[in-house]
Amino acid sequence: MTDNTLPPPGAPDIEIARAASMKPILPLAEERLGVPTDALVPYGHHKAKLTLDYIASIQDRPKGKLVLVTAITPTPAGEGKTTTSVGLNDGLNKIGVKSMVCLREPSLGPCFGMKGGAAGGGRAQVIPMEDINLHFNGDFHAITSAHSLLAALLDNHLHWGNEQNIDPRRISWRRVVDMNDRALRNINVGLGGPAHGVPRESGFDITVASEIMAILCLANDLVDLQRRIGKIIIARRRDKSPVTALDIGADGAMAVLLKDALQPNLVQSIEHNLAFIHGGPFANIAHGCNSVMATNTALLLADVVVTEAGFGADLGAEKFLDIKCRQSGLRPDAIVLVATIRALKMQGGIAKGDLGSPNASAIERGSVNIIRHIDNLKKYGVIPVVAINHFVKDTDEEIAVLQSICEEQGVRFAIARHWAEGGAGAVTLAEAVRDQLDSGSPEVNLLYPDEMPLTEKIEAVATKIYGAAGISLNASAARSVKEFETLGYGNLPVCIAKTQYSFSTDQSLLGAPSGHTLEVREVRLSAGAGFVVAVCGDIMTMPGLPRKPAALEIGLDENGEIVGLT
């Protein structure tokens, strides 16, 4: 495949992806990674899962180096974190580095809602793009089914005598569906009389917010998966003691449903460089990282592994470090911070419709955002490399302003043109990352120790990362924190659920707001996943569709081809 076989830059992503030639995944994996064909379970010709037996057989290999890709605070202008991750991986392979990329799987909610898919963009995409964005290899359906099985077994337990003496008023296990559906946020179940269950209030979250999703992404193997599932707290007894999935015997059947889903999914980029796409928790309501299984396996197969964490560094990178790294022992050898001229202009107060006009002063005003993110990453002991994700209307003067800011902050930077040029456009960035890796791995510090009380952990994230003056817990949240600590869960890390659009809980506060209060309205325990979720502001764990959802533009043409998918 050569560049001139693809539609020109600016063509819809789906057209570029569809025009790209794909190589059969089994021989490609053997050629690039040395993975034998019998270690892969093919899902068609261009997708496969890597078997757990093979993963277990290579555990004594030396590990490669890990590069985390994160970003400044997201805006409607776009930052291109996934696109940059794919482009950087292509660029590293272009300069002779044996590299892989590990990404999260897209949720159907954003695909049909507002954000779109998560396969990259332009000439830096993973393919088959349509499959990846729609159903893929069935992992999300398995997670939804396992979650639903636990909900059904719980209600069945209530119906047939309630041996665990569960208090129906204190059931915490909700249901999930992989779609934005605000009407399901709060529901009543069990109506219709004794034959139909025990009436109670419940509700739905989106699948990516399920504790099962987090468990899949944090489990080390099948044994660990089932152990974590068994620890899920689903309700309280009349004496307020916790009831787990293990208590009602649900852990074994749930693990069976997730057995194949635990196997990492292998695909390729437009340039035939290999990628694991596995797991998909959102970073604004969950921990926002691909699976530990995929990341660890990639490190055994490649010299460098590029991975991403969702949304801005205040959410995704913080949770990657304080949750994923804390639990897995992983540590990044380098971090790339993605920024765009357009996004910094929005942070500087420019409306989306005016971003096409040059405005260097707006970048200076908006630079407080990238400086905050750089400073935050330095608190972990990591000096990031800034990837200036290039847009065609960026001017030399605007780029010079951002480069000057990077120099003042003492960080490496590179202009990346992977969207338009693929791996060739990311060579400069790849070289900067290689130089950063060659300079030695940082001594990564986590933000807080395990033994710190939960409220102080939330406050540490709020004050040190978000720039808040402090936190405010309502009475219910404060009671939950006290209860969780009494039950022995005070040593867990915290997962902050809040808007992705601001350092504060007010998405209209752009730049780098400070002195605000992080308002915690609810605290949830994810005992199986191994963290405590602090739900802040008005964030919802079941999103709603926008006024004009993307689904209205998606359909089939006269040839049966998908159109409108982004």
C-alpha positions as CSV (number, residue, x, y, z in Angstrom):
1,M,0.0,0.0,0.0
2,T,1.3,3.5,-0.8
3,D,-0.1,6.9,0.3
4,N,-1.4,7.7,-3.2
5,T,-3.8,4.7,-3.0
6,L,-5.7,6.5,-0.2
7,P,-8.2,9.4,-0.5
8,P,-6.6,12.8,0.2
9,P,-6.3,14.1,3.7
10,G,-9.6,15.6,4.7
11,A,-11.7,12.8,3.3
12,P,-14.0,11.2,5.8
13,D,-12.1,8.8,8.1
14,I,-14.3,5.9,7.0
15,E,-13.4,6.4,3.4
16,I,-9.7,6.4,4.2
17,A,-10.0,3.3,6.3
18,R,-12.1,1.5,3.8
19,A,-9.6,2.3,1.0
20,A,-6.6,1.0,3.0
21,S,-5.4,-2.5,2.2
22,M,-5.3,-4.9,5.1
23,K,-3.0,-7.8,5.5
24,P,-4.2,-11.1,6.9
25,I,-3.7,-10.8,10.6
26,L,-2.2,-14.3,11.3
27,P,0.8,-14.1,9.1
28,L,1.3,-10.4,9.9
29,A,1.5,-11.2,13.6
30,E,4.0,-14.0,13.0
31,E,6.1,-11.7,10.7
32,R,6.1,-8.6,12.9
33,L,5.9,-10.1,16.4
34,G,6.9,-13.8,16.1
35,V,3.5,-14.9,17.3
36,P,2.7,-18.4,15.9
37,T,-0.6,-18.7,14.1
38,D,-1.9,-21.3,16.6
39,A,-1.6,-18.7,19.4
40,L,-4.3,-16.6,17.7
41,V,-8.0,-17.1,17.4
42,P,-9.1,-15.4,14.2
43,Y,-12.3,-13.3,14.0
44,G,-12.4,-13.2,10.2
45,H,-9.2,-12.4,8.2
46,H,-8.1,-9.2,9.9
47,K,-8.9,-9.5,13.6
48,A,-7.8,-12.0,16.2
49,K,-7.6,-12.7,19.9
50,L,-4.3,-13.8,21.5
51,T,-4.8,-16.9,23.6
52,L,-4.3,-16.9,27.3
53,D,-2.1,-20.0,27.1
54,Y,0.3,-18.3,24.8
55,I,0.4,-15.2,27.0
56,A,1.3,-17.5,30.0
57,S,4.1,-19.1,28.0
58,I,6.0,-15.9,27.3
59,Q,6.0,-14.5,30.8
60,D,9.8,-15.0,31.3
61,R,10.7,-12.6,28.4
62,P,12.3,-9.2,29.1
63,K,9.9,-6.3,28.9
64,G,10.0,-3.4,26.5
65,K,9.6,0.3,27.4
66,L,6.2,1.9,28.0
67,V,5.1,5.2,26.6
68,L,1.8,6.8,27.9
69,V,0.0,9.2,25.6
70,T,-2.2,11.8,27.3
71,A,-3.5,15.2,26.4
72,I,-4.5,18.7,27.5
73,T,-8.1,19.3,28.6
74,P,-10.4,18.2,25.7
75,T,-12.5,20.8,23.8
76,P,-14.9,20.5,20.8
77,A,-11.9,21.6,18.7
78,G,-10.4,18.2,19.1
79,E,-7.0,17.1,20.4
80,G,-6.4,13.8,18.6
81,K,-5.0,11.6,21.4
82,T,-5.9,8.3,19.8
83,T,-4.8,9.5,16.4
84,T,-1.5,10.6,17.9
85,S,-1.1,7.2,19.6
86,V,-1.6,5.4,16.3
87,G,0.6,7.9,14.4
88,L,3.4,7.7,17.0
89,N,3.4,3.9,16.8
90,D,3.6,4.1,13.0
91,G,6.4,6.7,13.3
92,L,8.4,4.5,15.7
93,N,8.2,1.6,13.4
94,K,9.2,3.9,10.5
95,I,12.5,4.7,12.3
96,G,13.2,1.1,13.0
97,V,11.8,0.7,16.5
98,K,9.8,-2.5,17.1
99,S,6.7,-0.9,18.6
100,M,3.1,-1.8,19.4
101,V,0.1,0.4,20.4
102,C,-2.5,-0.5,23.0
103,L,-5.8,1.3,22.8
104,R,-9.3,1.0,24.4
105,E,-12.3,-0.3,22.6
106,P,-15.0,2.2,21.5
107,S,-18.3,2.3,23.2
108,L,-21.5,2.4,21.1
109,G,-22.8,5.2,23.2
110,P,-20.3,7.9,21.9
111,C,-20.4,6.3,18.4
112,F,-24.1,7.0,18.1
113,G,-24.0,10.1,20.4
114,M,-21.6,13.0,20.1
115,K,-17.9,12.0,20.4
116,G,-17.7,9.5,17.6
117,G,-15.6,6.4,17.4
118,A,-12.1,5.7,18.8
119,A,-10.1,4.2,15.9
120,G,-7.9,7.3,15.2
121,G,-8.3,9.5,12.2
122,G,-7.0,10.6,8.9
123,R,-4.0,8.4,7.9
124,A,-3.4,7.4,11.5
125,Q,-6.1,4.8,12.1
126,V,-6.5,1.3,13.2
127,I,-8.5,-1.0,11.0
128,P,-11.0,-2.5,10.2
129,M,-12.4,0.8,11.5
130,E,-16.1,-0.1,11.1
131,D,-15.7,-3.4,13.0
132,I,-13.7,-1.8,15.8
133,N,-16.3,0.9,16.3
134,L,-19.3,-1.4,15.9
135,H,-19.5,-4.5,18.1
136,F,-15.8,-5.5,17.4
137,N,-15.1,-8.9,18.8
138,G,-18.0,-9.0,21.3
139,D,-16.1,-8.0,24.5
140,F,-18.6,-5.3,25.4
141,H,-21.5,-7.6,24.9
142,A,-19.8,-10.2,27.2
143,I,-19.3,-7.5,29.9
144,T,-22.9,-6.4,29.6
145,S,-24.1,-10.0,29.8
146,A,-21.9,-10.8,32.8
147,H,-23.2,-7.7,34.6
148,S,-26.8,-8.5,33.7
149,L,-26.3,-12.1,34.9
150,L,-25.3,-10.8,38.3
151,A,-28.3,-8.5,38.4
152,A,-30.6,-11.4,37.4
153,L,-29.1,-13.7,40.0
154,L,-29.5,-11.1,42.7
155,D,-33.2,-10.5,42.0
156,N,-33.7,-14.3,41.7
157,H,-32.1,-14.7,45.1
158,L,-34.6,-12.2,46.6
159,H,-37.5,-14.0,44.9
160,W,-36.6,-17.5,46.2
161,G,-36.3,-16.8,49.9
162,N,-33.4,-14.3,50.3
163,E,-31.1,-16.6,52.2
164,Q,-28.5,-13.8,52.6
165,N,-31.1,-11.6,54.3
166,I,-30.5,-8.9,51.8
167,D,-32.2,-5.5,52.5
168,P,-33.9,-4.6,49.2
169,R,-33.5,-0.9,50.1
170,R,-29.7,-1.3,50.2
171,I,-29.0,-3.0,46.9
172,S,-26.2,-1.1,45.1
173,W,-25.9,-3.3,41.9
174,R,-27.5,-1.5,39.0
175,R,-27.9,-2.7,35.4
176,V,-26.0,-1.6,32.3
177,V,-26.4,-1.2,28.5
178,D,-23.9,0.1,26.0
179,M,-25.9,3.0,24.8
180,N,-26.7,6.5,25.9
181,D,-30.2,6.3,27.3
182,R,-31.1,8.9,29.9
183,A,-34.6,7.4,30.4
184,L,-33.0,4.4,32.1
185,R,-31.0,6.3,34.8
186,N,-33.7,5.7,37.4
187,I,-36.3,2.9,37.1
188,N,-38.5,0.6,39.2
189,V,-38.1,-3.2,38.9
190,G,-40.1,-6.1,40.1
191,L,-43.5,-4.6,39.5
192,G,-46.5,-6.8,38.7
193,G,-47.0,-8.8,41.8
194,P,-45.2,-11.7,43.6
195,A,-44.6,-13.7,40.5
196,H,-42.5,-10.9,39.0
197,G,-39.9,-10.3,41.7
198,V,-39.5,-7.9,44.7
199,P,-40.4,-4.2,43.8
200,R,-37.5,-1.8,44.3
201,E,-35.8,1.2,42.8
202,S,-32.8,0.7,40.5
203,G,-31.3,2.1,37.3
204,F,-28.9,1.7,34.5
205,D,-25.4,2.9,33.8
206,I,-23.5,2.7,30.5
207,T,-21.5,-0.5,30.1
208,V,-18.2,1.3,30.2
209,A,-19.0,2.4,33.8
210,S,-19.6,-1.2,34.9
211,E,-17.3,-2.5,37.6
212,I,-17.1,-5.6,35.4
213,M,-15.4,-3.4,32.7
214,A,-12.9,-2.2,35.3
215,I,-12.2,-5.7,36.5
216,L,-11.6,-7.0,33.0
217,C,-9.1,-4.2,32.4
218,L,-7.3,-4.7,35.7
219,A,-7.2,-8.5,36.0
220,N,-3.9,-10.3,35.5
221,D,-5.4,-13.7,34.4
222,L,-8.6,-15.8,34.7
223,V,-8.0,-16.7,38.3
224,D,-7.6,-13.0,39.2
225,L,-10.6,-12.2,37.1
226,Q,-12.9,-14.6,39.0
227,R,-11.4,-13.6,42.4
228,R,-12.2,-9.9,41.7
229,I,-15.7,-10.7,40.5
230,G,-16.4,-12.6,43.7
231,K,-15.4,-9.5,45.7
232,I,-18.0,-7.2,44.0
233,I,-20.3,-5.8,46.7
234,I,-23.9,-5.9,45.4
235,A,-26.0,-5.1,48.5
236,R,-26.2,-4.9,52.3
237,R,-27.9,-7.3,54.7
238,R,-30.4,-6.2,57.3
239,D,-27.5,-5.8,59.7
240,K,-25.8,-3.6,57.0
241,S,-23.0,-6.2,56.4
242,P,-21.9,-6.4,52.7
243,V,-23.1,-9.1,50.3
244,T,-20.8,-10.1,47.5
245,A,-21.2,-11.8,44.1
246,L,-19.4,-14.8,45.7
247,D,-22.0,-14.9,48.5
248,I,-24.8,-15.6,46.0
249,G,-22.6,-18.0,43.9
250,A,-22.4,-15.8,40.8
251,D,-18.7,-15.5,40.3
252,G,-18.1,-18.8,38.3
253,A,-20.8,-18.3,35.7
254,M,-19.8,-14.6,35.2
255,A,-16.1,-15.7,34.7
256,V,-17.3,-18.2,32.1
257,L,-19.0,-15.4,30.1
258,L,-15.9,-13.3,30.3
259,K,-13.4,-16.0,29.4
260,D,-12.9,-15.1,25.8
261,A,-13.3,-11.4,26.4
262,L,-10.2,-11.5,28.6
263,Q,-8.1,-12.4,25.5
264,P,-6.6,-9.2,24.0
265,N,-7.7,-8.2,20.5
266,L,-5.1,-7.8,17.8
267,V,-5.6,-5.6,14.7
268,Q,-3.4,-3.4,12.5
269,S,-2.9,0.2,11.5
270,I,-3.3,1.5,8.0
271,E,0.5,1.0,7.7
272,H,0.2,-2.6,9.0
273,N,1.7,-2.0,12.4
274,L,0.1,-4.1,15.1
275,A,-2.2,-2.9,17.8
276,F,-4.0,-4.4,20.8
277,I,-7.4,-2.9,21.4
278,H,-8.9,-4.2,24.6
279,G,-11.3,-2.9,27.2
280,G,-12.9,0.5,27.3
281,P,-13.6,2.3,30.6
282,F,-14.3,6.0,30.2
283,A,-11.9,8.3,32.1
284,N,-14.5,10.7,33.2
285,I,-16.6,8.0,35.1
286,A,-14.1,5.1,35.4
287,H,-10.3,4.6,35.3
288,G,-10.0,5.2,31.5
289,C,-7.2,2.7,30.5
290,N,-7.0,-0.3,28.3
291,S,-6.4,-3.7,29.9
292,V,-3.4,-4.6,32.0
293,M,-3.4,-7.9,30.2
294,A,-2.9,-6.2,26.8
295,T,-0.3,-3.7,28.1
296,N,1.8,-6.4,29.8
297,T,1.6,-8.7,26.8
298,A,2.6,-6.0,24.4
299,L,5.6,-5.3,26.6
300,L,6.7,-8.9,26.1
301,L,6.3,-8.7,22.3
302,A,7.7,-5.3,21.4
303,D,10.6,-3.1,22.4
304,V,8.4,-0.1,22.9
305,V,4.7,0.0,23.7
306,V,2.5,3.1,23.2
307,T,-0.7,3.3,25.2
308,E,-3.2,6.0,25.9
309,A,-5.4,7.1,28.8
310,G,-8.7,8.8,28.3
311,F,-9.4,12.5,28.1
312,G,-7.0,15.1,29.6
313,A,-4.0,14.2,31.8
314,D,-6.0,15.4,34.9
315,L,-8.3,12.4,34.4
316,G,-6.7,9.7,32.3
317,A,-3.1,10.1,33.2
318,E,-3.8,10.6,36.9
319,K,-5.9,7.3,36.9
320,F,-3.3,5.5,34.8
321,L,-0.7,6.3,37.3
322,D,-2.6,6.2,40.6
323,I,-4.8,3.2,39.8
324,K,-3.5,1.1,36.9
325,C,0.2,1.5,37.7
326,R,-0.5,1.2,41.5
327,Q,-2.3,-2.1,41.0
328,S,-0.2,-3.6,38.2
329,G,3.3,-2.5,39.0
330,L,3.6,-0.9,35.6
331,R,5.5,2.4,35.2
332,P,5.7,4.6,32.1
333,D,9.2,5.2,30.8
334,A,8.0,8.3,28.9
335,I,4.8,10.4,28.6
336,V,3.6,12.3,25.6
337,L,1.2,15.2,26.1
338,V,-0.9,16.0,23.0
339,A,-1.8,19.6,22.4
340,T,-3.3,21.4,19.4
341,I,-3.2,25.1,18.4
342,R,-7.0,25.0,18.0
343,A,-7.6,23.6,21.5
344,L,-5.3,26.2,23.2
345,K,-7.2,28.9,21.3
346,M,-10.4,27.6,22.8
347,Q,-8.8,27.5,26.2
348,G,-7.9,31.2,25.6
349,G,-11.6,32.1,25.0
350,I,-12.0,31.8,21.2
351,A,-15.3,30.3,20.0
352,K,-15.2,27.2,17.9
353,G,-16.5,29.0,14.8
354,D,-13.5,31.5,15.0
355,L,-10.7,29.0,15.3
356,G,-9.7,29.2,11.7
357,S,-8.5,32.8,12.1
358,P,-4.9,33.2,13.4
359,N,-4.7,34.3,17.0
360,A,-1.4,34.0,18.7
361,S,-2.5,36.0,21.7
362,A,-5.3,33.5,22.4
363,I,-2.7,30.7,22.5
364,E,-0.8,32.7,25.1
365,R,-3.9,33.1,27.2
366,G,-4.8,29.4,26.8
367,S,-1.3,28.2,27.6
368,V,-2.2,28.1,31.3
369,N,-3.9,24.8,30.5
370,I,-1.0,23.0,29.0
371,I,1.3,24.5,31.7
372,R,-0.9,23.1,34.4
373,H,-0.8,19.6,32.8
374,I,3.0,19.8,32.4
375,D,3.3,20.8,36.0
376,N,1.0,18.0,37.1
377,L,3.0,15.4,35.3
378,K,6.2,16.7,36.8
379,K,4.6,16.0,40.2
380,Y,4.8,12.3,39.3
381,G,8.5,12.7,38.4
382,V,7.9,12.6,34.7
383,I,8.9,15.4,32.2
384,P,6.6,14.9,29.2
385,V,7.2,15.2,25.5
386,V,4.7,17.6,24.0
387,A,3.2,16.5,20.6
388,I,1.9,19.4,18.7
389,N,-0.8,17.7,16.7
390,H,-0.8,19.8,13.5
391,F,-3.9,21.1,11.8
392,V,-3.7,22.5,8.3
393,K,-4.8,26.0,9.3
394,D,-2.1,26.3,12.1
395,T,0.2,29.3,11.3
396,D,3.9,29.5,11.8
397,E,3.4,32.3,14.3
398,E,1.0,30.3,16.4
399,I,3.2,27.2,16.4
400,A,6.2,29.4,17.4
401,V,4.2,30.6,20.5
402,L,3.5,27.0,21.6
403,Q,7.1,26.0,21.0
404,S,8.3,28.9,23.1
405,I,6.0,27.8,25.9
406,C,7.4,24.3,25.7
407,E,11.0,25.6,25.8
408,E,10.2,27.7,28.9
409,Q,8.8,24.6,30.6
410,G,11.9,22.6,29.8
411,V,10.1,19.9,27.8
412,R,10.9,18.3,24.5
413,F,8.3,19.0,21.8
414,A,7.7,18.0,18.2
415,I,5.2,18.9,15.4
416,A,3.3,15.8,14.4
417,R,1.6,15.6,11.0
418,H,0.5,12.0,11.2
419,W,-3.2,12.8,10.5
420,A,-2.2,14.0,7.0
421,E,1.0,12.0,6.4
422,G,0.7,8.8,8.5
423,G,3.9,7.5,10.1
424,A,6.1,9.7,8.0
425,G,4.5,12.7,9.5
426,A,5.2,11.4,13.0
427,V,8.9,10.6,12.5
428,T,10.0,13.8,14.3
429,L,7.8,13.0,17.3
430,A,9.0,9.4,17.3
431,E,12.6,10.6,17.4
432,A,11.8,12.9,20.3
433,V,10.2,10.0,22.2
434,R,13.1,7.7,21.4
435,D,15.6,10.4,22.7
436,Q,13.5,10.7,25.8
437,L,13.6,6.9,26.3
438,D,17.3,6.8,25.7
439,S,17.8,9.4,28.4
440,G,16.7,7.0,31.0
441,S,13.5,6.0,32.8
442,P,12.1,8.4,35.4
443,E,11.5,7.6,39.0
444,V,7.7,7.7,39.0
445,N,6.1,8.8,42.2
446,L,2.4,8.2,42.9
447,L,0.3,11.1,44.2
448,Y,-0.6,9.6,47.5
449,P,0.2,6.5,49.7
450,D,-2.2,3.6,50.2
451,E,-2.6,4.3,53.9
452,M,-3.9,7.8,53.4
453,P,-7.6,8.1,54.4
454,L,-10.0,8.2,51.5
455,T,-11.1,11.8,52.0
456,E,-7.5,12.9,52.0
457,K,-6.9,11.0,48.8
458,I,-9.8,12.7,47.1
459,E,-8.5,16.0,48.4
460,A,-5.0,15.3,47.2
461,V,-6.2,14.8,43.6
462,A,-8.5,17.9,43.9
463,T,-5.8,20.2,45.2
464,K,-2.6,18.9,43.6
465,I,-4.1,18.1,40.1
466,Y,-7.3,20.1,39.7
467,G,-6.0,23.3,41.5
468,A,-9.0,23.2,43.9
469,A,-8.9,24.9,47.2
470,G,-10.6,21.8,48.8
471,I,-13.4,19.3,48.6
472,S,-16.9,19.2,49.9
473,L,-18.7,15.9,50.6
474,N,-22.4,15.9,51.2
475,A,-23.7,13.9,54.2
476,S,-24.4,10.8,52.2
477,A,-21.0,10.7,50.6
478,A,-19.3,11.3,54.0
479,R,-21.2,8.4,55.5
480,S,-20.2,6.1,52.6
481,V,-16.5,7.0,53.1
482,K,-16.7,6.2,56.8
483,E,-18.5,2.9,56.1
484,F,-15.9,1.8,53.4
485,E,-13.0,2.6,55.7
486,T,-14.7,0.7,58.6
487,L,-15.1,-2.3,56.2
488,G,-11.4,-2.2,55.5
489,Y,-11.3,-0.5,52.1
490,G,-9.6,2.7,53.2
491,N,-6.3,1.6,51.5
492,L,-7.9,1.6,48.0
493,P,-7.1,4.4,45.5
494,V,-9.8,6.8,44.4
495,C,-11.3,7.2,41.0
496,I,-12.8,10.7,40.5
497,A,-15.8,10.9,38.2
498,K,-16.2,14.4,36.9
499,T,-16.6,16.4,33.7
500,Q,-13.7,16.1,31.3
501,Y,-14.0,19.6,30.0
502,S,-12.5,21.5,33.0
503,F,-10.1,21.1,35.9
504,S,-13.2,22.0,38.0
505,T,-16.6,20.4,38.1
506,D,-18.0,23.3,36.0
507,Q,-17.3,22.5,32.4
508,S,-17.6,26.2,31.4
509,L,-14.4,27.1,33.4
510,L,-11.7,26.8,30.8
511,G,-7.9,27.4,31.1
512,A,-6.6,26.5,34.5
513,P,-9.2,27.4,37.1
514,S,-8.0,27.4,40.8
515,G,-9.5,28.0,44.2
516,H,-12.7,26.1,43.4
517,T,-14.3,23.4,45.5
518,L,-14.6,19.8,44.3
519,E,-18.1,18.9,45.3
520,V,-18.5,15.1,45.9
521,R,-22.2,14.1,45.8
522,E,-21.8,10.3,46.0
523,V,-19.1,7.8,46.8
524,R,-19.3,4.2,45.4
525,L,-17.2,1.2,46.3
526,S,-15.8,-1.0,43.5
527,A,-14.2,-3.7,45.7
528,G,-13.6,-6.1,42.9
529,A,-11.9,-3.5,40.7
530,G,-10.0,-2.2,43.7
531,F,-10.9,1.5,43.9
532,V,-13.5,3.9,45.3
533,V,-15.4,6.1,42.9
534,A,-16.1,9.7,44.0
535,V,-18.9,11.1,41.8
536,C,-18.5,14.9,41.5
537,G,-20.6,17.7,40.3
538,D,-23.3,16.8,37.8
539,I,-21.5,14.0,36.0
540,M,-23.7,11.1,35.0
541,T,-22.7,7.4,34.8
542,M,-25.5,7.0,32.2
543,P,-24.9,9.7,29.5
544,G,-27.8,11.1,27.4
545,L,-27.8,11.7,23.6
546,P,-27.3,15.2,22.3
547,R,-30.0,17.2,20.5
548,K,-28.7,15.9,17.2
549,P,-27.1,12.5,17.8
550,A,-24.6,11.1,15.4
551,A,-26.9,8.1,14.9
552,L,-29.1,10.3,12.7
553,E,-26.3,10.6,10.1
554,I,-25.3,6.9,10.1
555,G,-26.8,4.4,7.7
556,L,-26.3,2.2,4.7
557,D,-25.9,3.4,1.1
558,E,-27.3,1.7,-2.0
559,N,-24.4,-0.8,-2.0
560,G,-24.9,-1.8,1.6
561,E,-21.9,0.2,2.8
562,I,-21.9,2.0,6.1
563,V,-22.0,5.8,5.8
564,G,-21.8,8.6,8.4
565,L,-19.6,6.7,11.0
566,T,-16.9,8.9,12.4
